[in-house]
Amino acid sequence: MRLLSDDVAGTVRFSRELGLESTFGDEGDDYASFRAGEGSVAVFRRSGQDETIALRPPGDGALLVLEVDDVDAETARLRDWVVQDPVDRPEWGGRVAYLREPGGSLVELFQTIPQEGG
């Protein structure tokens, strides 16, 4: 997953605050990457990507989903970024909360919850 950001430094700080492990780049760079479980999340300056392909205006066309052990604890820890407090979504099998990172991307924190009767 690559997050396109007009505020790479802010998005890098946000990624670190999430607890993602930095694997390349830093706040002063146009590109950085992080380990996220068995995958990775990259951050790239939006204007740099726009040099390769014309981009639509930023919006909520996609979101980054991160599985966590305790969504309530994580939203308490990351309170400055929270745009939607945790809610149970039994039809999804989880409890979710939403954050907005400095570049504008939406991030879902997802915690698996036991299914009724299961």
Number of C-alpha atoms within 10 A of each C-alpha: 13 13 24 22 25 18 18 24 21 16 26 29 15 18 22 13 12 14 12 17 16 18 13 12 15 16 14 11 14 18 22 24 22 20 16 18 11 5 8 15 19 21 25 22 20 19 14 14 13 12 9 8 8 9 11 7 6 13 10 9 7 11 16 15 13 14 15 16 12 15 23 18 12 16 21 12 13 14 12 11 17 20 15 13 14 20 14 15 14 13 7 12 15 18 19 25 20 22 22 18 22 18 22 17 19 21 19 20 22 24 21 18 15 10 11 7 4 4
